[in-house]
Amino acid sequence: MVQELEQACPPFRLCLHKRDFVPGKWIVDNIIDSIEKSHKTLFVLSEHFVQSEWCKYELDFSHFRLFDENNDAAILILLEPIQSQAIPKRFCKLRKIMNTKTYLEWPHEEEQQEMFWFNLKVALKS
């Protein structure tokens, strides 16, 4: 995904924690600063995502921007099917976003992936 987006024409500038977070800075501050400076925040949802406390924090802060500031900055991608009962209760904001916003689903069929990339790039440019 990083290669596809950063090598697009024109390229998208992504913030990746392993590359872009400032060493020695509090993780929470890196997350907040990155989301505040971003035009869009892309969430790739997976079973691993819903088990992560840091992902919950990122989602909570993005949710604040999305609803409290009337900002349409969050884009959701469902990487794999996630059963609603697998989403922990602490992710109530994720359930709300998924019930109110259209999200993209990663297609496993190769012939549908070109349309996925097109739709994602349109969403990122909006």
DSSP file with accessible surface (Angstrom, degrees, kcal/mol):
  #  RESIDUE AA STRUCTURE BP1 BP2  ACC     N-H-->O    O-->H-N    N-H-->O    O-->H-N    TCO  KAPPA ALPHA  PHI   PSI    X-CA   Y-CA   Z-CA
    1    1 A M     >        0   0   78      0, 0.0     4,-2.3     0, 0.0     5,-0.3   0.000 360.0 360.0 360.0 -42.4    0.0    0.0    0.0
    2    2 A V  H  >  +     0   0   55      1,-0.2     4,-3.1     2,-0.2     5,-0.3   0.947 360.0  45.7 -59.9 -49.0    2.8    2.4    0.9
    3    3 A Q  H  > S+     0   0  133      1,-0.2     4,-1.7     2,-0.2    -1,-0.2   0.926 111.7  52.0 -61.3 -45.0    4.5    1.9   -2.5
    4    4 A E  H  4 S+     0   0   76      1,-0.2    -1,-0.2     2,-0.2    -2,-0.2   0.900 118.4  36.3 -59.5 -41.1    1.3    2.2   -4.4
    5    5 A L  H >< S+     0   0    0     -4,-2.3     7,-2.4     2,-0.2     3,-0.9   0.891 117.4  48.1 -83.6 -40.3    0.4    5.5   -2.8
    6    6 A E  H 3< S+     0   0   53     -4,-3.1    -2,-0.2    -5,-0.3    -3,-0.2   0.722 116.2  45.0 -76.3 -16.8    3.8    7.1   -2.5
    7    7 A Q  T 3< S+     0   0  141     -4,-1.7    -1,-0.2    -5,-0.3    -2,-0.2   0.257  88.6 116.9-107.2  12.2    4.7    6.3   -6.1
    8    8 A A  S <  S-     0   0   14     -3,-0.9    -3,-0.1     2,-0.1    -4,-0.0  -0.219  78.8 -87.5 -69.2 168.0    1.3    7.4   -7.5
    9    9 A C  S    S+     0   0  131      1,-0.3    -2,-0.1     2,-0.1    -1,-0.1  -0.937 128.0  21.6-122.3 106.8    1.2   10.3   -9.9
   10   10 A P  S    S-     0   0   84      0, 0.0    -1,-0.3     0, 0.0    -2,-0.1   0.611 112.4-128.7 -74.6 156.1    1.0   12.7   -8.2
   11   11 A P        -     0   0   86      0, 0.0     2,-0.4     0, 0.0    -5,-0.2  -0.344  10.6-131.3 -74.3 150.2    2.5   10.9   -5.1
   12   12 A F        -     0   0   37     -7,-2.4     2,-0.7    -2,-0.0    -4,-0.1  -0.795  16.4-131.7 -95.1 142.8    0.7   10.9   -1.7
   13   13 A R        -     0   0  203     -2,-0.4     2,-0.3     2,-0.0    -7,-0.0  -0.870  28.9-166.1 -96.6 117.9    2.8   11.8    1.3
   14   14 A L        -     0   0   32     -2,-0.7     2,-0.6   -12,-0.1   -12,-0.0  -0.703  17.3-139.6-102.4 153.2    2.2    9.2    4.0
   15   15 A C        -     0   0   58     -2,-0.3     2,-0.5     4,-0.0     3,-0.1  -0.970  23.1-177.5-111.0 118.8    3.1    9.3    7.7
   16   16 A L    >>> -     0   0   56     -2,-0.6     4,-4.2     1,-0.1     3,-1.0  -0.971  26.5-139.3-118.8 129.7    4.4    5.9    9.0
   17   17 A H  H 3>5S+     0   0  115     -2,-0.5     4,-1.2     1,-0.3    -1,-0.1   0.880 102.3  53.5 -58.8 -38.6    5.3    5.5   12.6
   18   18 A K  H 345S+     0   0  186      1,-0.2    -1,-0.3     2,-0.1    -3,-0.0   0.806 125.1  24.9 -67.0 -25.3    8.4    3.4   11.9
   19   19 A R  H <45S+     0   0  115     -3,-1.0    -2,-0.2     3,-0.0    -1,-0.2   0.792 130.7  32.4-105.0 -37.4    9.7    6.1    9.6
   20   20 A D  H  <5S+     0   0   47     -4,-4.2    -3,-0.2     2,-0.1     2,-0.2   0.606  82.9 103.9-109.0 -14.4    8.2    9.4   10.6
   21   21 A F  S  <<S-     0   0   42     -4,-1.2     6,-0.1    -5,-0.6    10,-0.0  -0.495  77.0-112.9 -70.9 142.2    7.6    9.4   14.3
   22   22 A V    >   -     0   0   78     -2,-0.2     3,-1.7     4,-0.1     8,-0.1  -0.625  30.6-121.7 -79.0 119.6   10.2   11.5   16.2
   23   23 A P  T 3  S+     0   0  123      0, 0.0     3,-0.1     0, 0.0    -1,-0.1  -0.343  96.2  21.7 -60.2 138.7   12.5    9.3   18.4
   24   24 A G  T 3  S+     0   0   90      1,-0.3     2,-0.3    -2,-0.0     3,-0.1   0.234  96.8 115.7  88.9 -15.3   12.4   10.3   22.0
   25   25 A K  S <  S-     0   0   72     -3,-1.7    -1,-0.3     1,-0.1     5,-0.1  -0.627  81.1 -92.3 -85.3 146.7    9.0   12.0   21.7
   26   26 A W     >  -     0   0  198     -2,-0.3     4,-2.3     1,-0.1     5,-0.2  -0.319  31.0-129.4 -56.4 136.7    6.0   10.6   23.6
   27   27 A I  H  > S+     0   0   81      1,-0.2     4,-2.5     2,-0.2     5,-0.2   0.914 108.8  53.9 -56.1 -44.2    4.1    8.2   21.4
   28   28 A V  H  > S+     0   0   47      1,-0.2     4,-2.8     2,-0.2    -1,-0.2   0.914 108.4  49.1 -59.4 -42.4    0.9   10.0   22.1
   29   29 A D  H  > S+     0   0   69      1,-0.2     4,-2.8     2,-0.2     5,-0.3   0.895 109.7  51.6 -66.1 -39.2    2.3   13.3   21.0
   30   30 A N  H  X S+     0   0    8     -4,-2.3     4,-2.3     2,-0.2    -2,-0.2   0.928 112.1  47.4 -60.5 -43.3    3.6   11.7   17.8
   31   31 A I  H  X S+     0   0    3     -4,-2.5     4,-2.5     2,-0.2     5,-0.2   0.954 114.5  45.0 -63.1 -50.9    0.1   10.3   17.1
   32   32 A I  H  X S+     0   0   33     -4,-2.8     4,-2.7     1,-0.2     5,-0.2   0.942 114.3  48.2 -61.1 -47.9   -1.6   13.6   17.8
   33   33 A D  H  X S+     0   0   44     -4,-2.8     4,-1.9     1,-0.2    -1,-0.2   0.912 112.6  49.2 -59.9 -42.7    0.8   15.7   15.8
   34   34 A S  H  X S+     0   0   24     -4,-2.3     4,-0.7    -5,-0.3    -1,-0.2   0.924 113.2  45.2 -65.3 -43.8    0.7   13.4   12.9
   35   35 A I  H >< S+     0   0   11     -4,-2.5     3,-0.8     1,-0.2    -2,-0.2   0.923 112.7  51.5 -67.5 -41.2   -3.1   13.3   12.7
   36   36 A E  H 3< S+     0   0  114     -4,-2.7    -1,-0.2    -5,-0.2    -2,-0.2   0.859 112.8  45.5 -63.6 -34.1   -3.4   17.1   13.2
   37   37 A K  H 3< S+     0   0  171     -4,-1.9     2,-0.3    -5,-0.2    -1,-0.2   0.572  97.1  96.6 -84.8  -9.0   -1.0   17.7   10.3
   38   38 A S    <<  -     0   0   34     -3,-0.8     3,-0.1    -4,-0.7   -24,-0.0  -0.604  62.1-152.8 -88.9 142.3   -2.7   15.2    8.0
   39   39 A H  S    S+     0   0  125     -2,-0.3     2,-0.3     1,-0.2    -1,-0.1   0.878  89.1  11.0 -71.5 -41.2   -5.2   16.0    5.4
   40   40 A K        -     0   0   35     -3,-0.1     2,-0.5     2,-0.0    -1,-0.2  -0.955  67.1-143.3-135.1 154.6   -6.6   12.5    5.7
   41   41 A T  E     -a   74   0A  17     32,-3.4    34,-2.7    -2,-0.3     2,-0.5  -0.986  17.3-155.6-121.7 120.8   -6.2    9.7    8.2
   42   42 A L  E     -a   75   0A  48     -2,-0.5     2,-0.5    32,-0.2    34,-0.2  -0.851   5.7-165.8-101.5 123.2   -6.3    6.2    6.7
   43   43 A F  E     -a   76   0A   5     32,-3.1    34,-2.8    -2,-0.5     2,-0.8  -0.955   7.1-159.7-111.1 121.7   -7.2    3.3    9.0
   44   44 A V  E     -a   77   0A  47     -2,-0.5     2,-0.4    32,-0.2    34,-0.2  -0.889  21.2-150.2 -99.0 106.3   -6.5   -0.2    7.7
   45   45 A L  E     +a   78   0A   0     32,-3.7    34,-2.6    -2,-0.8    35,-0.8  -0.649  31.5 142.7 -88.2 131.7   -8.8   -2.4    9.8
   46   46 A S     >  -     0   0   17     -2,-0.4     4,-1.9    33,-0.2     5,-0.2  -0.907  65.9 -90.6-149.9 174.7   -7.9   -5.9   10.7
   47   47 A E  H  > S+     0   0   69     -2,-0.3     4,-0.7     1,-0.2    -1,-0.1   0.907 128.5  52.9 -59.2 -38.7   -8.2   -8.3   13.6
   48   48 A H  H >> S+     0   0  146      1,-0.2     3,-0.9     2,-0.2     4,-0.5   0.905 104.7  55.8 -63.4 -41.1   -4.8   -7.0   14.8
   49   49 A F  H >4 S+     0   0   13      1,-0.2     3,-1.5     2,-0.2    -1,-0.2   0.932 105.2  50.4 -57.4 -48.2   -6.1   -3.4   14.6
   50   50 A V  H 3< S+     0   0    0     -4,-1.9    -1,-0.2     1,-0.3    -2,-0.2   0.641 108.6  53.4 -72.7  -9.1   -9.0   -4.0   16.9
   51   51 A Q  H << S+     0   0  110     -3,-0.9     2,-0.5    -4,-0.7    -1,-0.3   0.511  90.7  96.3 -96.2  -4.6   -6.7   -5.7   19.5
   52   52 A S    <X  -     0   0   26     -3,-1.5     4,-1.6    -4,-0.5     5,-0.1  -0.729  57.1-160.1 -96.0 127.6   -4.3   -2.7   19.6
   53   53 A E  H  > S+     0   0  113     -2,-0.5     4,-2.1     2,-0.2    -1,-0.1   0.871  96.1  53.4 -67.6 -37.5   -4.6   -0.1   22.3
   54   54 A W  H  > S+     0   0  121      1,-0.2     4,-2.5     2,-0.2    -1,-0.2   0.899 107.0  51.3 -66.1 -38.8   -2.5    2.4   20.2
   55   55 A C  H  > S+     0   0   22      2,-0.2     4,-2.6     1,-0.2    -1,-0.2   0.897 107.8  53.5 -64.6 -36.9   -4.9    1.9   17.3
   56   56 A K  H  X S+     0   0   41     -4,-1.6     4,-2.8     2,-0.2    -2,-0.2   0.930 108.7  49.2 -62.1 -43.0   -7.8    2.6   19.6
   57   57 A Y  H  X S+     0   0   71     -4,-2.1     4,-2.4     2,-0.2     5,-0.2   0.934 111.3  48.9 -62.4 -45.2   -6.1    5.9   20.7
   58   58 A E  H  X S+     0   0   50     -4,-2.5     4,-2.4     1,-0.2    -1,-0.2   0.921 113.0  47.9 -59.8 -43.4   -5.5    6.9   17.0
   59   59 A L  H  X S+     0   0    1     -4,-2.6     4,-2.9     2,-0.2    -2,-0.2   0.917 109.7  52.9 -65.0 -41.6   -9.1    6.1   16.2
   60   60 A D  H  X S+     0   0   35     -4,-2.8     4,-1.9     2,-0.2    -2,-0.2   0.924 111.8  45.1 -59.9 -45.4  -10.4    8.0   19.2
   61   61 A F  H  X S+     0   0   32     -4,-2.4     4,-1.9     2,-0.2    -1,-0.2   0.926 114.2  48.2 -67.4 -41.6   -8.5   11.1   18.2
   62   62 A S  H  X S+     0   0    0     -4,-2.4     4,-3.0    -5,-0.2    -2,-0.2   0.897 108.1  56.0 -63.5 -38.1   -9.5   10.9   14.6
   63   63 A H  H  X>S+     0   0   18     -4,-2.9     4,-2.8     2,-0.2     5,-0.6   0.900 103.7  54.3 -61.0 -39.8  -13.1   10.4   15.7
   64   64 A F  I  X>S+     0   0   87     -4,-1.9     4,-1.6     1,-0.2     5,-1.0   0.954 113.0  42.2 -58.2 -48.1  -12.8   13.7   17.6
   65   65 A R  I  X5S+     0   0   22     -4,-1.9     6,-1.6     3,-0.2     4,-0.6   0.918 115.0  51.8 -63.9 -41.4  -11.7   15.4   14.4
   66   66 A L  I  <5S+     0   0   11     -4,-3.0     5,-0.3     4,-0.2    -2,-0.2   0.924 128.1  14.9 -65.5 -45.4  -14.3   13.6   12.3
   67   67 A F  I  <5S+     0   0   74     -4,-2.8     3,-0.4     3,-0.2    -3,-0.2   0.862 128.0  45.5-101.1 -42.9  -17.4   14.4   14.4
   68   68 A D  I  <<S+     0   0  114     -4,-1.6    -3,-0.2    -5,-0.6    -2,-0.1   0.816 123.3  34.9 -77.3 -28.8  -16.5   17.2   16.8
   69   69 A E  S  <<S-     0   0  104     -5,-1.0    -1,-0.2    -4,-0.6    -2,-0.1   0.305 106.4-121.6-103.7   7.5  -14.8   19.4   14.3
   70   70 A N        +     0   0  154     -3,-0.4     2,-0.5    -6,-0.2    -4,-0.2   0.911  62.0 151.1  53.0  45.2  -17.1   18.4   11.4
   71   71 A N        -     0   0   48     -6,-1.6     2,-1.2    -5,-0.3     3,-0.3  -0.929  44.7-152.5-113.9 126.1  -14.0   17.1    9.5
   72   72 A D        +     0   0   98     -2,-0.5    -6,-0.1     1,-0.2    -5,-0.0  -0.429  53.3 127.8 -93.5  60.0  -14.3   14.3    7.0
   73   73 A A        +     0   0    1     -2,-1.2   -32,-3.4   -11,-0.2     2,-0.4   0.644  39.6  90.5 -95.6 -16.5  -10.7   13.2    7.5
   74   74 A A  E     -a   41   0A   2     -3,-0.3     2,-0.4   -34,-0.2   -32,-0.2  -0.688  47.4-174.7 -91.9 133.2  -11.0    9.4    8.3
   75   75 A I  E     -a   42   0A  17    -34,-2.7   -32,-3.1    -2,-0.4     2,-0.4  -0.996  12.6-154.0-121.7 126.8  -10.9    6.8    5.5
   76   76 A L  E     -a   43   0A   2     -2,-0.4    28,-2.6    26,-0.4     2,-0.4  -0.866  10.4-172.9-105.6 135.5  -11.5    3.2    6.6
   77   77 A I  E     -ab  44 104A   0    -34,-2.8   -32,-3.7    -2,-0.4     2,-0.9  -0.995  16.6-147.1-123.7 124.9  -10.3    0.2    4.7
   78   78 A L  E     -ab  45 105A  15     26,-3.3    28,-2.5    -2,-0.4   -32,-0.2  -0.827  15.8-176.8 -91.1 105.2  -11.4   -3.3    5.8
   79   79 A L  S    S+     0   0   67    -34,-2.6    -1,-0.2    -2,-0.9   -33,-0.2   0.837  70.1   2.4 -72.7 -34.0   -8.4   -5.5    5.1
   80   80 A E  S    S-     0   0   70    -35,-0.8    -1,-0.2    -3,-0.1     2,-0.0  -0.967  95.5 -78.4-147.9 157.0  -10.1   -8.7    6.1
   81   81 A P        -     0   0   96      0, 0.0     2,-0.5     0, 0.0   -34,-0.1  -0.380  44.7-165.2 -60.2 134.4  -13.6   -9.6    7.3
   82   82 A I        -     0   0   25    -36,-0.1     2,-0.2    -2,-0.0     5,-0.1  -0.988  16.7-132.8-124.3 119.7  -14.1   -8.7   11.0
   83   83 A Q    >>  -     0   0  114     -2,-0.5     3,-1.7     1,-0.1     4,-0.6  -0.497  18.4-127.4 -68.2 137.4  -17.0  -10.1   12.8
   84   84 A S  G >4 S+     0   0   74      1,-0.3     3,-1.1     2,-0.2    -1,-0.1   0.858 111.2  56.6 -58.3 -32.7  -18.8   -7.5   14.8
   85   85 A Q  G 34 S+     0   0  145      1,-0.2    -1,-0.3     4,-0.0     4,-0.1   0.724  99.4  61.6 -72.4 -14.8  -18.6   -9.6   17.9
   86   86 A A  G <4 S+     0   0   29     -3,-1.7    -1,-0.2     2,-0.1    -2,-0.2   0.657  83.1  91.5 -81.9 -15.3  -14.8   -9.6   17.4
   87   87 A I  S << S-     0   0    9     -3,-1.1   -36,-0.1    -4,-0.6   -40,-0.0  -0.713  86.9-121.7 -81.7 116.4  -14.7   -5.8   17.8
   88   88 A P    >   -     0   0   24      0, 0.0     3,-2.3     0, 0.0    -2,-0.1  -0.185  17.5-115.2 -58.0 151.4  -14.1   -5.2   21.5
   89   89 A K  G >  S+     0   0  185      1,-0.3     3,-0.9     2,-0.1    -2,-0.0   0.820 113.7  68.5 -57.8 -30.5  -16.7   -3.1   23.3
   90   90 A R  G 3  S+     0   0   85      1,-0.3     3,-0.4     2,-0.1    -1,-0.3   0.656  88.6  68.2 -66.0 -12.0  -14.0   -0.3   23.9
   91   91 A F  G X>  +     0   0    2     -3,-2.3     4,-1.9     1,-0.2     3,-0.6  -0.085  57.9 130.3 -96.2  36.0  -14.2    0.2   20.1
   92   92 A C  H <> S+     0   0   79     -3,-0.9     4,-2.1     1,-0.3    -1,-0.2   0.850  70.6  56.5 -59.6 -32.1  -17.7    1.6   20.2
   93   93 A K  H 3> S+     0   0   75     -3,-0.4     4,-2.6     2,-0.2    -1,-0.3   0.875 103.8  53.1 -68.2 -35.4  -16.5    4.6   18.1
   94   94 A L  H <> S+     0   0    0     -3,-0.6     4,-2.9     2,-0.2     5,-0.2   0.937 108.5  49.7 -63.0 -44.9  -15.3    2.2   15.4
   95   95 A R  H  X S+     0   0   81     -4,-1.9     4,-1.6     1,-0.2    -2,-0.2   0.914 111.1  50.3 -59.1 -41.6  -18.7    0.6   15.2
   96   96 A K  H  X S+     0   0  112     -4,-2.1     4,-0.9     2,-0.2    -2,-0.2   0.933 111.9  46.5 -63.8 -44.9  -20.3    4.0   15.0
   97   97 A I  H >X S+     0   0    0     -4,-2.6     4,-2.7     1,-0.2     3,-0.9   0.933 111.9  51.0 -62.9 -44.2  -18.0    5.1   12.1
   98   98 A M  H 3< S+     0   0   31     -4,-2.9    -1,-0.2     1,-0.3    -2,-0.2   0.792 111.6  48.5 -66.2 -25.8  -18.6    1.8   10.3
   99   99 A N  H 3< S+     0   0  139     -4,-1.6    -1,-0.3    -5,-0.2    -2,-0.2   0.601 122.1  32.8 -87.1 -12.6  -22.3    2.2   10.6
  100  100 A T  H << S+     0   0   88     -3,-0.9     2,-0.4    -4,-0.9    -2,-0.2   0.599 111.7  58.7-118.3 -17.3  -22.4    5.8    9.3
  101  101 A K  S  < S-     0   0   42     -4,-2.7     2,-0.3    -5,-0.2    -1,-0.1  -0.911  78.3-118.1-118.0 145.5  -19.5    6.0    6.8
  102  102 A T        -     0   0  141     -2,-0.4   -26,-0.4    -3,-0.1     2,-0.3  -0.583  37.6-168.3 -73.6 137.4  -18.9    4.2    3.6
  103  103 A Y        -     0   0   74     -2,-0.3     2,-0.3    -5,-0.1   -26,-0.2  -0.885  18.9-115.7-127.6 159.6  -15.6    2.2    3.8
  104  104 A L  E     -b   77   0A  32    -28,-2.6   -26,-3.3    -2,-0.3     2,-0.4  -0.697  20.5-150.0 -91.9 148.3  -13.5    0.4    1.3
  105  105 A E  E     -b   78   0A 124     -2,-0.3   -26,-0.2   -28,-0.2   -28,-0.0  -0.973  22.1-118.8-118.4 131.6  -12.9   -3.3    1.4
  106  106 A W        -     0   0   56    -28,-2.5     2,-0.4    -2,-0.4     7,-0.1  -0.548  31.5-137.6 -67.3 121.6   -9.6   -4.8    0.1
  107  107 A P        -     0   0   14      0, 0.0    -1,-0.1     0, 0.0     6,-0.0  -0.664  12.5-160.2 -84.0 132.5  -10.6   -7.1   -2.8
  108  108 A H  S    S+     0   0  128     -2,-0.4     2,-0.5     4,-0.1     3,-0.0   0.716  72.4  89.6 -82.5 -18.4   -8.8  -10.5   -2.8
  109  109 A E  S >> S-     0   0   92      1,-0.2     3,-1.7    -3,-0.0     4,-0.6  -0.677  75.9-143.7 -81.0 123.9   -9.7  -10.9   -6.5
  110  110 A E  H >> S+     0   0  157     -2,-0.5     3,-1.2     1,-0.3     4,-0.6   0.850  95.9  61.5 -59.0 -34.8   -6.9   -9.3   -8.5
  111  111 A E  H 34 S+     0   0  151      1,-0.3     4,-0.3     2,-0.2    -1,-0.3   0.722 104.9  49.2 -68.8 -16.8   -9.2   -8.0  -11.2
  112  112 A Q  H <> S+     0   0  100     -3,-1.7     4,-1.7     1,-0.1    -1,-0.3   0.566  90.1  81.4 -95.6  -8.8  -11.0   -5.8   -8.6
  113  113 A Q  H <X S+     0   0   45     -3,-1.2     4,-2.5    -4,-0.6     5,-0.2   0.850  83.5  59.7 -69.9 -32.4   -7.9   -4.3   -7.1
  114  114 A E  H  X S+     0   0  164     -4,-0.6     4,-2.2     1,-0.2    -1,-0.2   0.927 107.2  47.1 -61.5 -41.5   -7.4   -1.6   -9.8
  115  115 A M  H  > S+     0   0  109     -4,-0.3     4,-2.7     2,-0.2     5,-0.2   0.890 109.3  55.3 -67.1 -36.7  -10.9   -0.2   -8.9
  116  116 A F  H  X S+     0   0    7     -4,-1.7     4,-2.6     2,-0.2    -2,-0.2   0.952 109.2  46.1 -57.9 -51.0   -9.9   -0.4   -5.2
  117  117 A W  H  X S+     0   0   35     -4,-2.5     4,-2.4     1,-0.2     5,-0.2   0.906 112.6  50.9 -62.1 -39.9   -6.8    1.7   -5.8
  118  118 A F  H  X S+     0   0  124     -4,-2.2     4,-2.3    -5,-0.2    -1,-0.2   0.952 112.3  45.9 -60.8 -50.1   -8.8    4.2   -7.9
  119  119 A N  H  X S+     0   0   65     -4,-2.7     4,-2.3     1,-0.2    -2,-0.2   0.890 112.6  50.9 -62.9 -39.6  -11.4    4.6   -5.2
  120  120 A L  H  X S+     0   0    0     -4,-2.6     4,-2.6    -5,-0.2    -1,-0.2   0.940 110.4  48.4 -64.7 -44.2   -8.9    5.0   -2.5
  121  121 A K  H  X S+     0   0   45     -4,-2.4     4,-1.8     1,-0.2    -2,-0.2   0.904 110.6  51.3 -66.3 -36.2   -7.0    7.7   -4.4
  122  122 A V  H  X S+     0   0   75     -4,-2.3     4,-1.2    -5,-0.2    -1,-0.2   0.936 111.3  48.4 -63.6 -44.6  -10.2    9.6   -5.1
  123  123 A A  H  < S+     0   0   28     -4,-2.3     3,-0.4     1,-0.2    -2,-0.2   0.897 110.4  51.0 -63.6 -39.8  -11.1    9.5   -1.4
  124  124 A L  H  < S+     0   0   18     -4,-2.6    -1,-0.2     1,-0.2    -2,-0.2   0.836 110.5  49.3 -67.5 -30.8   -7.6   10.7   -0.4
  125  125 A K  H  <        0   0  130     -4,-1.8    -1,-0.2    -5,-0.2    -2,-0.2   0.696 360.0 360.0 -81.1 -18.6   -7.8   13.6   -2.8
  126  126 A S     <        0   0   84     -4,-1.2    -3,-0.0    -3,-0.4    -4,-0.0  -0.193 360.0 360.0 -72.3 360.0  -11.2   14.8   -1.6
